[in-house]
């Protein structure tokens, strides 16, 4: 009886070990990789009889990023979503928007050589709520949801030599600039013809992405997009360069630094002398707060 018991226990152990090994192998062999984070950064200043002066303020910034990648055999498929929204309220100026972003990207590639893929991509960008140039007017918006919105699609090649660096070159790319707000459309904002809702362009798009953990729990993600319109001033290259530095303090808290440099020849910025012209745009957001990583 004891021998039978021992044999049964041995068979159960072997079977359990086999199932566990198969389960572990299947997990390790999964072609899907997923990662992302969602965080809320808060800032509050309260002053009472403060000799140095200042103003009471409350600010929050909500950011979320999620990436899902598939890689198996000759197939490569990457998907990324970035959402952000922030408000700042001071006693003198009231509530103002500080951050607003909707970014969606998908890219599919089929291997044609080592680290090279024939690929197709689509990118969509817009914002959640109206934006204002407070130096001009706090009541008349200069941007809205879907005004502008950018949709870019293209065919070309993806170069991915490893997990750190990726380049997507699309010599045949269509980019549509949408301005659905009637007033902004009538003003010809963001390059559309007055009264029109779409500016259509055809050109070349180059996107480079870098993600690197340079220190433990400190990761930098950088994305550079360059676009040249073959049909309209091809030497005036549109630039969109974003950098996200994420420093994890512990399981729940982190510090994030986000910068965004942009130049678009079709976007005219109001100057103090009343004129409008294309200019380099720059935004920086630094925050400490609660963050959930997944």
C-alpha positions in Angstrom: 0.0 0.0 0.0 2.8 2.4 0.9 4.5 1.7 -2.5 1.3 2.4 -4.3 0.9 5.6 -2.3 4.5 6.6 -3.2 4.0 5.8 -6.9 0.7 7.8 -6.9 2.4 10.8 -5.2 5.3 10.5 -7.7 3.0 10.5 -10.7 1.0 13.5 -9.3 4.3 15.4 -8.7 5.5 14.6 -12.2 2.2 15.6 -13.7 2.0 18.8 -11.7 5.6 19.7 -12.6 4.8 19.0 -16.3 1.7 21.3 -16.2 3.6 24.0 -14.4 6.5 23.8 -16.8 4.2 24.0 -19.8 2.3 26.9 -18.2 5.6 28.7 -17.6 6.8 28.1 -21.1 3.6 29.3 -22.6 3.8 32.5 -20.5 7.4 33.0 -21.5 6.7 32.3 -25.1 3.7 34.7 -25.3 4.2 37.0 -28.4 2.4 39.8 -26.5 4.1 42.4 -24.3 2.1 45.0 -22.4 3.1 47.9 -20.2 1.9 51.3 -19.1 1.1 53.6 -16.2 -1.6 56.0 -15.0 -0.7 58.8 -12.6 -2.2 61.8 -10.8 0.0 64.7 -9.8 -1.3 67.4 -7.4 0.1 70.8 -6.4 -1.4 73.1 -3.8 -0.2 76.5 -2.4 -2.0 78.3 0.4 -0.7 81.7 1.6 -1.9 83.8 4.5 -0.3 87.1 5.3 2.7 86.0 3.4 5.2 88.9 3.3 7.0 87.7 0.2 3.7 87.8 -1.8 2.2 85.2 -4.0 -1.2 83.7 -4.8 -3.1 80.7 -3.7 -3.2 77.9 -6.3 -4.3 74.4 -6.9 -3.2 72.3 -9.8 -3.6 68.7 -11.0 -2.2 66.7 -13.9 -3.5 63.3 -15.0 -1.4 61.2 -17.4 -1.8 57.7 -18.7 0.2 55.7 -21.2 -0.4 52.1 -22.4 1.5 50.1 -25.0 0.7 46.7 -26.4 3.1 45.0 -28.8 3.0 41.7 -30.7 6.0 40.0 -32.2 6.0 36.5 -33.6 7.7 35.0 -36.6 7.7 37.6 -39.4 4.9 39.7 -37.8 5.4 42.9 -35.7 2.5 44.9 -34.4 2.9 47.9 -32.0 0.1 49.9 -30.4 0.4 52.9 -28.1 -2.1 55.3 -26.4 -1.2 58.4 -24.5 -3.8 60.5 -22.6 -3.2 63.6 -20.5 -5.2 66.4 -18.9 -4.3 69.1 -16.4 -5.8 72.2 -14.8 -4.3 75.0 -12.8 -6.4 77.4 -10.6 -5.1 80.5 -9.0 -6.9 83.2 -7.0 -6.2 85.9 -9.6 -6.4 84.1 -12.9 -9.1 81.4 -12.2 -9.0 78.0 -13.8 -6.7 77.4 -16.8 -5.8 74.4 -18.8 -2.2 73.3 -18.4 -2.1 70.0 -20.3 -4.3 68.3 -22.9 -3.5 65.3 -25.1 -5.0 62.4 -27.0 -2.5 60.3 -28.9 -3.1 56.9 -30.6 -0.7 55.0 -32.8 -0.6 51.6 -34.5 2.1 50.1 -36.7 2.2 46.7 -38.4 5.3 45.2 -40.0 6.2 42.1 -42.0 9.8 41.0 -41.9 11.7 41.3 -45.1 15.3 41.1 -43.8 17.1 41.0 -40.4 15.6 43.8 -38.3 13.7 45.3 -41.3 9.9 45.1 -41.9 7.7 46.3 -44.6 5.1 48.3 -42.6 2.0 50.4 -42.5 1.1 52.8 -39.7 -1.6 55.2 -38.6 -1.4 58.0 -36.0 -4.2 60.1 -34.5 -3.8 63.2 -32.3 -6.2 65.7 -30.8 -7.3 67.2 -27.5 -10.1 66.9 -25.0 -11.3 70.5 -24.4 -11.0 74.1 -25.6 -7.7 75.9 -25.4 -7.1 79.7 -25.0 -4.4 82.2 -25.6 -4.9 84.1 -22.3 -2.7 87.0 -23.4 -5.3 87.6 -26.2 -8.6 86.4 -24.8 -9.9 84.1 -22.1 -13.3 83.7 -23.7 -12.5 82.9 -27.4 -10.8 79.6 -27.9 -8.0 79.0 -30.3 -8.4 75.2 -30.3 -11.1 72.6 -29.6 -11.7 68.9 -29.6 -11.1 67.8 -33.3 -9.9 71.4 -34.0 -7.2 70.6 -34.8 -7.0 66.8 -35.1 -4.2 65.1 -37.1 -4.6 61.8 -38.8 -1.4 60.4 -40.5 -1.2 57.1 -42.4 1.6 55.7 -44.5 3.5 52.8 -46.1 7.2 52.2 -45.7 9.7 50.4 -43.6 10.3 49.7 -39.9 13.8 49.1 -38.5 13.9 47.5 -35.1 17.4 46.2 -34.2 16.4 45.6 -30.5 14.1 46.6 -27.7 15.6 50.1 -27.2 15.5 51.8 -30.6 12.9 51.8 -33.5 12.7 53.8 -36.7 9.7 54.0 -39.0 10.3 55.5 -42.4 7.2 56.1 -44.6 8.1 57.8 -47.9 4.4 57.6 -48.9 2.3 59.2 -46.1 -1.0 61.0 -46.1 -1.7 63.5 -43.4 -5.1 65.1 -42.7 -5.5 68.2 -40.5 -9.1 68.4 -39.3 -10.7 71.7 -38.0 -14.3 70.8 -37.3 -15.1 74.0 -35.3 -17.0 76.4 -37.6 -15.5 79.6 -36.3 -11.9 78.3 -36.5 -12.6 76.8 -39.9 -13.9 80.2 -41.2 -10.7 81.8 -39.8 -8.6 79.3 -41.8 -6.9 78.1 -38.6 -4.2 75.5 -38.7 -3.6 75.8 -42.5 -7.1 74.9 -43.7 -8.7 77.1 -46.4 -11.2 79.4 -44.9 -14.6 77.6 -44.5 -13.0 74.2 -45.1 -12.6 71.5 -42.4 -9.8 69.4 -43.9 -6.2 70.2 -45.0 -4.9 67.2 -46.9 -1.2 66.6 -47.5 1.0 63.9 -49.0 4.6 63.5 -48.1 7.3 61.6 -46.2 7.1 60.8 -42.5 10.1 59.7 -40.3 9.5 58.5 -36.7 12.2 57.5 -34.2 11.5 56.0 -30.8 13.9 55.3 -27.9 13.0 53.7 -24.6 15.8 53.0 -22.1 16.1 52.3 -18.4 19.3 54.4 -17.7 19.1 53.8 -13.9 17.1 51.4 -11.8 13.4 52.5 -11.8 14.4 55.5 -14.0 13.2 55.2 -17.6 13.3 57.7 -20.5 11.0 57.5 -23.6 11.7 59.8 -26.5 9.7 60.1 -29.8 10.7 62.3 -32.7 8.3 62.8 -35.7 9.4 64.6 -38.8 7.0 65.3 -41.7 7.7 66.9 -45.1 4.8 67.6 -47.5 5.8 67.0 -51.1 3.0 69.3 -52.4 3.4 72.2 -50.1 6.8 73.7 -49.1 8.6 70.4 -48.7 11.7 72.0 -47.1 9.5 73.3 -44.2 9.7 70.2 -42.1 7.2 69.8 -39.3 8.8 68.6 -36.0 7.2 67.0 -33.0 9.7 65.8 -30.4 8.5 64.4 -27.1 10.5 63.2 -24.1 9.0 61.4 -21.0 11.2 60.7 -18.0 9.6 58.4 -15.4 11.3 58.0 -12.0 9.5 55.5 -9.7 9.9 56.3 -6.0 8.0 53.2 -4.7 5.0 51.1 -5.6 2.6 54.1 -5.5 4.6 57.3 -6.0 6.7 58.6 -8.8 8.1 61.7 -10.5 7.5 62.4 -14.2 9.1 65.0 -16.4 7.5 65.6 -19.8 8.7 67.9 -22.5 7.3 68.6 -26.0 8.9 70.7 -28.7 6.9 71.4 -31.9 7.2 73.3 -35.1 4.4 73.3 -37.8 4.6 75.9 -40.6 0.8 75.8 -40.8 0.2 76.8 -37.2 0.5 80.6 -36.8 1.1 81.9 -33.3 -0.2 85.4 -32.3 2.6 87.8 -31.4 2.5 90.9 -29.1 2.5 93.2 -32.1 -0.7 91.6 -33.4 0.8 89.6 -36.2 0.8 85.8 -36.5 3.6 83.6 -37.7 4.9 80.0 -37.3 7.1 79.6 -34.2 8.8 76.9 -32.2 6.5 75.7 -29.5 7.8 74.2 -26.2 6.0 72.7 -23.2 7.5 71.2 -20.0 5.6 69.5 -17.2 7.2 68.2 -13.9 5.1 66.5 -11.3 5.3 64.2 -8.3 2.3 62.1 -7.2 0.5 58.8 -7.2 1.2 56.5 -10.1 0.0 53.0 -10.9 2.3 50.9 -13.1 1.0 47.9 -15.1 
